[in-house]
Amino acid sequence: MTPFKTLPPETQAKLREAYAKDMETQVKTCSLDDKIARFNAWLAPQGVSFDLNDLPRRK
C-alpha cells in the first residue's frame, strides 16, 4: 500500500475530490476516527493507505 502523504499533491487532491463526491449520499459523522476509517477503506482498493499520521500538522 502506498501511504497517502507520499502521493503528489495533484493526486491527493483528485482522490479527495472523488471521495467527497462518493460520500455526498452517505450518513455524515463528526468522529475523526470514523472519517479516517471511511477514507482509508475507500482508498484501499486503489492501493493507497491513510491513517492519523497522514493528516497535515499545524505549524
C-alpha positions as a Python dict, from the first residue, in 0.01 Angstrom:
ca = {
    (1, 'M'): (0, 0, 0),
    (2, 'T'): (118, 348, -83),
    (3, 'P'): (86, 598, 203),
    (4, 'F'): (-141, 886, 105),
    (5, 'K'): (109, 1152, 217),
    (6, 'T'): (369, 1022, -31),
    (7, 'L'): (143, 1084, -330),
    (8, 'P'): (191, 1402, -535),
    (9, 'P'): (-35, 1691, -424),
    (10, 'E'): (-234, 1675, -751),
    (11, 'T'): (-310, 1306, -697),
    (12, 'Q'): (-410, 1368, -335),
    (13, 'A'): (-648, 1644, -447),
    (14, 'K'): (-808, 1424, -714),
    (15, 'L'): (-860, 1142, -465),
    (16, 'R'): (-1012, 1378, -207),
    (17, 'E'): (-1248, 1521, -470),
    (18, 'A'): (-1359, 1176, -588),
    (19, 'Y'): (-1407, 1063, -227),
    (20, 'A'): (-1616, 1370, -143),
    (21, 'K'): (-1838, 1302, -443),
    (22, 'D'): (-1888, 938, -339),
    (23, 'M'): (-1967, 1040, 19),
    (24, 'E'): (-2232, 1301, -69),
    (25, 'T'): (-2509, 1046, -18),
    (26, 'Q'): (-2361, 879, 290),
    (27, 'V'): (-2451, 945, 653),
    (28, 'K'): (-2235, 1225, 793),
    (29, 'T'): (-2014, 1184, 1101),
    (30, 'C'): (-1827, 1421, 1329),
    (31, 'S'): (-1592, 1149, 1453),
    (32, 'L'): (-1239, 1194, 1323),
    (33, 'D'): (-1174, 823, 1378),
    (34, 'D'): (-1477, 732, 1165),
    (35, 'K'): (-1375, 978, 893),
    (36, 'I'): (-1024, 833, 877),
    (37, 'A'): (-1156, 476, 873),
    (38, 'R'): (-1401, 555, 591),
    (39, 'F'): (-1138, 731, 381),
    (40, 'N'): (-889, 450, 437),
    (41, 'A'): (-1148, 188, 339),
    (42, 'W'): (-1234, 387, 26),
    (43, 'L'): (-865, 423, -70),
    (44, 'A'): (-766, 59, -2),
    (45, 'P'): (-894, -88, -333),
    (46, 'Q'): (-676, 170, -507),
    (47, 'G'): (-365, 54, -323),
    (48, 'V'): (-343, 362, -102),
    (49, 'S'): (-345, 377, 278),
    (50, 'F'): (-440, 664, 506),
    (51, 'D'): (-408, 700, 881),
    (52, 'L'): (-376, 964, 1150),
    (53, 'N'): (-11, 1026, 1055),
    (54, 'D'): (-122, 1135, 707),
    (55, 'L'): (-312, 1433, 842),
    (56, 'P'): (-136, 1766, 795),
    (57, 'R'): (23, 1910, 1109),
    (58, 'R'): (-26, 2266, 1225),
    (59, 'K'): (284, 2480, 1212),
}
